[in-house]
Amino acid sequence: MKKSIRILCLIFLPLLLLGREVIPLSKTRFEVVYDNGRSHTVDLRGREFIVVSVREPGSDGRFYAVDRDGVVWWSGPLTSGADDYKTPSGIYPVLYKKRYYMSKRYPEPSGINNMDYSIFFTHQGHALHKGSVDWMSHGCIHIDPRDIPTLFRWAKPGRTRIVVTRHSYMPFARSDLKRFGIR
């Protein structure tokens, strides 16, 4: 019974928290605004999550790994979906991970895997994965090759959340990043 409830939560939770906009209110609280104008606040205190502040005006173009104690312990640059392939805002569970992966929709002509260290967070195939932070994606989140192995090992399917926002998260992360010497 517990397993079927967990599976239902993994399937429907992304739909419940898929918003037009996700606004950081504090280090662990976010306002999710829906297309109909309604909104609600989500508090992730006591949970592990990764904030993805996509690379768009008003955003940071960075990821922030936040542990259960609310400490931002890792951060780095990223790129997200180009104009025609915007990464959807929302709060999602990590669905599954694949160490070696080739995009089915946008395969690499050379046959080399182009989505290694994939951390999938939507059923449409959006993932954080190894990629160049110098060019935009088809909707996924490119994480620098030096950072993605650490995130991949840390993120847990069904437990870690991915928060995709088009707003800056840096004001909430700055003191932790200074403490750890992360720029």
C-alpha positions in Angstrom: 0.0 0.0 0.0 2.8 2.5 1.0 4.6 1.8 -2.3 1.5 2.5 -4.4 1.0 5.8 -2.6 4.6 6.8 -3.2 4.2 6.0 -6.9 1.1 8.1 -7.1 2.8 10.9 -5.4 5.8 10.7 -7.8 3.3 10.8 -10.7 1.0 13.5 -9.5 3.2 15.8 -7.3 4.9 17.4 -10.4 1.4 18.3 -11.8 0.3 19.8 -8.5 3.4 22.1 -8.2 3.9 22.9 -11.8 3.4 26.7 -11.8 3.7 29.5 -14.2 6.1 31.1 -11.8 8.0 30.0 -8.7 9.2 32.9 -6.5 11.8 32.3 -3.7 10.5 33.9 -0.4 13.3 32.7 1.9 15.9 30.0 1.8 13.3 27.2 2.1 10.0 28.9 1.2 8.7 29.4 -2.3 5.5 30.9 -3.7 4.0 28.9 -6.6 1.8 31.0 -8.9 -0.5 29.2 -11.3 -1.8 30.2 -14.7 -5.2 31.0 -13.1 -3.6 33.6 -10.8 -3.9 31.5 -7.7 -0.9 30.7 -5.6 0.3 28.9 -2.5 3.4 28.7 -0.5 5.6 25.6 -0.3 8.1 25.2 2.6 10.9 22.7 1.9 12.4 23.0 5.4 13.8 19.6 6.4 14.1 18.4 2.8 17.0 18.2 0.4 16.5 20.3 -2.8 18.3 21.9 -5.7 17.2 25.4 -6.7 17.7 26.0 -10.4 17.7 29.7 -11.2 17.6 29.5 -14.9 19.8 31.7 -17.1 17.3 34.4 -18.1 16.9 38.1 -17.2 16.3 38.4 -13.4 17.7 35.0 -12.7 21.1 33.8 -11.6 22.0 31.2 -14.1 23.1 29.0 -11.2 22.1 25.9 -9.3 22.1 25.8 -5.5 22.2 22.4 -3.5 20.4 22.8 -0.2 20.7 20.2 2.5 18.0 19.2 5.1 19.3 21.8 7.5 18.7 24.6 5.0 22.4 25.1 4.2 23.4 25.9 0.6 26.5 23.6 0.4 27.2 23.6 -3.4 26.5 26.0 -6.2 27.7 26.5 -9.8 26.8 27.9 -13.2 24.2 26.4 -15.5 22.4 27.0 -18.8 18.8 26.2 -19.4 16.4 26.1 -22.3 16.8 28.5 -25.2 13.9 30.8 -26.1 12.0 28.2 -28.1 12.7 25.5 -25.4 12.1 27.1 -22.1 12.6 24.9 -19.0 9.3 24.8 -17.1 9.0 26.5 -13.7 7.8 24.3 -10.8 8.8 22.2 -7.9 9.5 18.6 -8.9 10.7 15.4 -7.3 13.8 13.7 -8.7 12.1 10.9 -10.7 15.1 8.8 -11.6 18.8 9.1 -12.6 20.9 7.7 -15.4 24.7 7.8 -15.3 25.1 7.3 -19.1 22.4 8.6 -21.4 21.7 9.7 -25.0 18.8 12.0 -25.7 16.1 10.2 -27.6 14.7 13.5 -28.9 18.0 15.2 -29.7 20.6 12.5 -30.2 24.2 13.3 -30.8 25.0 12.5 -34.5 28.4 11.1 -33.4 26.7 8.5 -31.2 28.4 9.9 -28.1 26.1 10.2 -25.0 25.0 13.8 -24.7 23.2 13.7 -21.3 25.5 11.9 -18.9 24.8 12.2 -15.2 21.1 12.8 -15.9 18.8 13.7 -13.0 15.3 13.5 -14.5 12.6 15.7 -12.9 9.7 15.7 -15.5 7.9 12.9 -17.4 8.6 15.0 -20.6 12.3 14.3 -20.2 13.7 17.4 -18.5 16.8 16.7 -16.6 19.8 18.3 -15.0 22.8 16.7 -16.8 26.4 17.3 -17.8 26.7 19.9 -20.5 28.4 23.1 -21.6 27.4 26.1 -19.6 28.3 28.2 -22.6 25.3 27.3 -24.8 21.6 27.0 -24.1 19.7 23.6 -24.2 16.6 22.2 -25.6 14.9 22.6 -22.2 17.2 20.6 -19.9 19.6 22.1 -17.4 23.3 22.0 -18.4 25.5 21.6 -15.3 29.3 22.1 -15.6 31.1 18.8 -16.0 33.1 19.6 -12.7 29.8 20.0 -10.7 27.4 17.4 -12.0 29.1 14.2 -10.5 28.6 15.7 -7.0 25.0 16.6 -7.6 24.3 13.2 -9.2 25.7 11.2 -6.2 23.8 13.4 -3.8 20.3 13.7 -5.4 17.9 10.9 -4.4 14.9 9.8 -6.5 11.6 10.5 -4.7 13.4 12.4 -1.9 15.3 15.3 -3.4 13.3 18.2 -5.0 14.2 20.3 -8.0 12.9 23.9 -7.8 13.0 25.7 -11.2 12.6 29.5 -10.8 13.1 32.5 -13.1 14.0 34.7 -10.1 17.3 35.2 -8.2 18.0 32.9 -5.3 21.4 34.4 -4.5 20.2 36.8 -1.7 19.3 33.7 0.3 22.4 31.7 -0.5 25.1 34.4 -0.3 26.1 33.9 3.3 26.4 30.1 3.0 28.4 30.4 -0.2 30.8 32.9 1.4 31.2 30.6 4.4 32.2 27.7 2.1 34.3 29.9 -0.2 32.1 29.2 -3.2 31.8 32.1 -5.7 
